[in-house]
């Protein structure tokens, strides 16, 4: 079963590339903060690179003005996420988080079995908004779609 509105974010350790690989716990990431976490099935994949990540890069200042931290999650390693961030010119305030083994994604119940496409376990495309580690909004895409997890959709529904 997947995480629901009102649930607490599960404890996990993610990685990011900042002066080498750095671990960050979900407690540190979410505690006392308003955080929009969006997930993509894979770095450098077509929709993720052409639409999903660029939308958040474009709107990062609007999220910041609203006091919301933004993080991108993918079941990739920190080096891939770092290279993708560089390729996409992602500003430092948008965290690029690697869930290398998919443990956090599984704990959320939002994993995607992409083995038929040679991609293994991945994250479903979603956007999750949490306040102090408690889920307030959750937008999970239907397979093959890109609508409810976009930066514009999320901003519109944050009120």
C-alpha positions as CSV (number, residue, x, y, z in Angstrom):
1,X,0.0,0.0,0.0
2,X,1.3,3.4,-0.8
3,X,1.8,6.3,1.5
4,X,-1.4,8.4,2.1
5,X,-2.2,12.0,3.0
6,X,-1.7,12.3,6.8
7,X,1.1,9.7,6.9
8,X,4.5,10.5,8.2
9,X,7.4,10.2,5.7
10,X,9.3,6.9,6.4
11,X,12.9,7.1,7.6
12,X,15.4,6.4,5.0
13,X,18.8,7.6,3.8
14,X,19.2,9.1,0.3
15,X,22.3,10.4,-1.4
16,X,23.2,13.5,-3.4
17,X,26.3,14.6,-5.2
18,X,27.7,17.7,-3.4
19,X,31.5,17.8,-3.0
20,X,31.4,14.0,-3.3
21,X,28.5,11.7,-2.4
22,X,26.7,13.0,0.7
23,X,24.0,11.0,2.6
24,X,20.9,12.8,3.8
25,X,18.3,11.3,6.0
26,X,14.6,11.9,5.4
27,X,14.3,13.2,9.0
28,X,16.9,15.9,8.1
29,X,15.3,16.6,4.8
30,X,11.7,16.9,6.0
31,X,11.7,17.9,9.8
32,X,10.4,21.4,10.4
33,X,10.2,22.2,6.7
34,X,7.7,22.4,3.9
35,X,9.0,20.1,1.2
36,X,7.8,19.3,-2.3
37,X,9.4,16.0,-3.4
38,X,8.8,14.9,-6.9
39,X,9.9,11.6,-8.4
40,X,10.8,10.6,-11.9
41,X,11.2,7.1,-13.3
42,X,14.7,7.9,-14.5
43,X,17.3,10.6,-15.0
44,X,18.0,11.4,-18.7
45,X,14.7,9.7,-19.8
46,X,12.6,11.7,-22.3
47,X,9.7,13.1,-20.4
48,X,11.8,13.5,-17.2
49,X,14.4,15.6,-19.1
50,X,12.1,17.5,-21.5
51,X,9.2,18.3,-19.2
52,X,9.2,17.1,-15.6
53,X,12.6,18.4,-14.2
54,X,12.7,21.6,-16.4
55,X,9.3,22.6,-15.0
56,X,10.6,22.6,-11.4
57,X,13.8,24.3,-12.5
58,X,11.7,27.1,-14.1
59,X,9.5,27.4,-11.0
60,X,12.0,27.0,-8.2
61,X,11.8,30.7,-7.2
62,X,8.1,30.5,-6.9
63,X,8.4,27.5,-4.5
64,X,11.1,29.3,-2.6
65,X,8.9,32.4,-2.2
66,X,6.2,30.2,-0.7
67,X,8.7,28.8,1.8
68,X,8.8,25.4,0.1
69,X,12.0,23.3,-0.4
70,X,12.0,21.2,-3.6
71,X,13.7,17.9,-4.2
72,X,13.8,15.6,-7.2
73,X,14.0,11.8,-6.5
74,X,15.0,9.0,-8.8
75,X,16.0,5.4,-8.4
76,X,19.5,6.2,-9.8
77,X,22.8,6.6,-8.2
78,X,24.2,10.0,-6.9
79,X,26.6,10.3,-9.8
80,X,23.9,9.9,-12.4
81,X,21.7,12.5,-10.6
82,X,24.7,14.8,-10.4
83,X,25.4,14.5,-14.1
84,X,21.7,15.0,-14.9
85,X,21.6,18.1,-12.6
86,X,24.6,19.6,-14.5
87,X,23.1,18.7,-17.9
88,X,19.8,20.3,-16.9
89,X,21.4,23.4,-15.2
90,X,19.6,22.6,-12.0
91,X,20.1,25.3,-9.3
92,X,21.7,24.3,-6.0
93,X,18.4,24.9,-4.1
94,X,16.7,22.1,-6.0
95,X,18.1,18.9,-4.4
96,X,18.8,16.0,-6.7
97,X,18.3,12.9,-4.5
98,X,19.4,9.4,-5.4
99,X,17.5,6.4,-4.1
100,X,20.0,4.0,-5.5
101,X,18.5,0.7,-4.3
102,X,14.9,2.0,-4.3
103,X,14.5,1.4,-0.6
104,X,12.8,4.7,0.1
105,X,10.6,4.4,-3.0
106,X,9.5,1.0,-1.8
107,X,8.9,2.3,1.7
108,X,6.6,4.9,0.1
109,X,4.9,2.1,-1.8
110,X,5.4,4.1,-5.0
111,X,7.7,1.8,-6.9
112,X,7.3,1.0,-10.6
113,X,8.4,-2.3,-12.0
114,X,10.0,-1.4,-15.3
115,X,11.8,-4.7,-15.8
116,X,9.9,-5.2,-19.1
117,X,11.7,-2.2,-20.4
118,X,15.1,-3.3,-19.1
119,X,15.1,-0.6,-16.3
120,X,14.4,-2.7,-13.2
121,X,12.7,-1.1,-10.2
122,X,12.0,2.6,-10.5
123,X,9.8,5.3,-8.9
124,X,6.4,6.1,-10.2
125,X,6.1,9.6,-11.4
126,X,4.7,11.6,-8.5
127,X,4.7,14.8,-6.5
128,X,4.4,14.7,-2.7
129,X,4.0,17.8,-0.5
130,X,4.8,17.4,3.2
131,X,4.9,19.8,6.2
132,X,7.2,18.7,9.0
133,X,7.4,15.2,7.6
134,X,3.6,14.7,7.2
135,X,2.1,14.2,3.8
136,X,-0.4,17.0,3.0
137,X,-0.7,16.4,-0.8
138,X,0.1,13.4,-3.0
139,X,-0.2,13.4,-6.8
140,X,0.6,10.1,-8.5
141,X,0.6,9.9,-12.2
142,X,-1.3,7.2,-14.1
143,X,1.0,5.0,-16.2
144,X,2.5,6.9,-19.1
145,X,1.0,10.2,-18.1
146,X,2.5,13.5,-17.1
147,X,-0.2,15.8,-15.6
148,X,-0.6,15.9,-11.9
149,X,3.0,15.9,-10.8
150,X,4.1,18.9,-12.9
151,X,5.4,22.0,-11.2
152,X,2.5,24.1,-12.6
153,X,-0.2,21.6,-11.4
154,X,1.4,21.4,-7.9
155,X,1.7,25.1,-7.6
156,X,-1.9,25.6,-8.6
157,X,-3.1,23.0,-6.0
158,X,-1.0,24.4,-3.1
159,X,-3.4,27.3,-3.0
